[in-house]
């Protein structure tokens, strides 16, 4: 894992995780511990497709989620390496 994190990437991560709805999305994907499609999140949170897609795009742009096209669907999974970099950065303030 790369221990240094780019300041722009750090900013995008912080902004992406600063939204309560995006935090819930990340937690739901983490809990499943596998790929999750947008429709599952739409049903889980009773949000419009466009709203969920917007939140997912922010999380992908911040490099917090991996995504893959699966036919007409897009599936998402936690980017553990990026979360590790973010956690390592935050942890540096403890010592």
C-alpha positions as a printed NumPy array, in Angstrom:
array([[  0.   ,   0.   ,   0.   ],
       [  1.271,   3.454,  -0.883],
       [  1.618,   5.289,   2.425],
       [  1.565,   8.788,   0.902],
       [ -1.736,  10.129,  -0.319],
       [ -2.171,  12.949,  -2.814],
       [ -3.798,  16.024,  -1.246],
       [ -6.412,  16.289,  -4.028],
       [ -7.353,  12.641,  -3.59 ],
       [ -7.565,  13.184,   0.159],
       [ -9.884,  16.16 ,  -0.39 ],
       [-12.165,  14.149,  -2.729],
       [-12.312,  11.312,  -0.21 ],
       [-13.189,  13.641,   2.639],
       [-15.915,  15.356,   0.644],
       [-17.343,  12.063,  -0.566],
       [-17.458,  10.625,   2.943],
       [-18.809,  13.872,   4.376],
       [-22.302,  13.147,   3.075],
       [-24.48 ,  10.988,   5.366],
       [-26.198,   9.264,   2.436],
       [-22.863,   8.305,   0.877],
       [-21.7  ,   6.963,   4.231],
       [-24.794,   4.732,   4.363],
       [-24.12 ,   3.541,   0.812],
       [-20.51 ,   2.683,   1.659],
       [-21.619,   0.876,   4.824],
       [-24.214,  -1.141,   2.885],
       [-21.663,  -2.19 ,   0.268],
       [-19.133,  -3.049,   2.988],
       [-21.713,  -5.13 ,   4.861],
       [-22.476,  -7.151,   1.737],
       [-18.717,  -7.677,   1.259],
       [-19.238,  -8.344,  -2.435],
       [-20.277,  -6.513,  -5.572],
       [-23.531,  -4.562,  -5.272],
       [-25.606,  -3.182,  -8.131],
       [-27.243,   0.229,  -8.094],
       [-30.766,  -1.244,  -8.024],
       [-30.065,  -2.932,  -4.676],
       [-29.137,   0.436,  -3.188],
       [-32.163,   2.156,  -4.725],
       [-34.453,  -0.41 ,  -3.105],
       [-32.562,  -0.358,   0.191],
       [-32.703,   3.422,   0.641],
       [-35.868,   4.214,  -1.336],
       [-34.068,   6.918,  -3.33 ],
       [-34.372,   7.941,  -6.964],
       [-32.039,   6.178,  -9.373],
       [-30.465,   9.494, -10.344],
       [-29.728,  10.312,  -6.697],
       [-28.077,   6.958,  -6.011],
       [-26.109,   7.202,  -9.263],
       [-24.884,  10.672,  -8.296],
       [-23.682,   9.44 ,  -4.902],
       [-21.998,   6.406,  -6.456],
       [-20.224,   8.616,  -8.998],
       [-18.863,  10.794,  -6.194],
       [-17.576,   7.709,  -4.374],
       [-16.004,   6.287,  -7.552],
       [-14.419,   9.66 ,  -8.418],
       [-12.919,   9.729,  -4.916],
       [-11.489,   6.249,  -5.61 ],
       [-13.426,   4.776,  -2.681],
       [-15.348,   2.278,  -4.817],
       [-14.364,  -0.039,  -7.661],
       [-16.935,  -0.451, -10.404],
       [-17.539,  -2.858, -13.256],
       [-20.078,  -2.875, -16.044],
       [-22.207,  -6.006, -16.046],
       [-24.427,  -5.788, -19.104],
       [-26.797,  -2.883, -18.512],
       [-25.949,  -2.765, -14.812],
       [-22.963,  -1.357, -13.037],
       [-21.768,  -3.076,  -9.905],
       [-19.727,  -1.555,  -7.085],
       [-17.308,  -2.825,  -4.462],
       [-15.256,  -1.161,  -1.697],
       [-11.748,  -0.092,  -2.714],
       [ -9.978,  -1.393,   0.38 ],
       [ -6.605,  -0.031,  -0.707],
       [ -7.909,   3.545,  -0.905],
       [ -9.697,   3.244,   2.429],
       [ -6.431,   1.939,   3.862],
       [ -4.532,   4.962,   2.556],
       [ -7.164,   7.278,   3.999],
       [ -7.091,   5.493,   7.36 ],
       [ -3.282,   5.591,   7.42 ],
       [ -3.363,   9.347,   6.78 ],
       [ -5.934,   9.958,   9.524],
       [ -4.089,   7.672,  11.918],
       [ -0.965,   9.827,  11.521],
       [ -2.683,  12.515,  13.611],
       [ -2.811,  10.217,  16.621],
       [  0.955,  10.03 ,  17.085]])
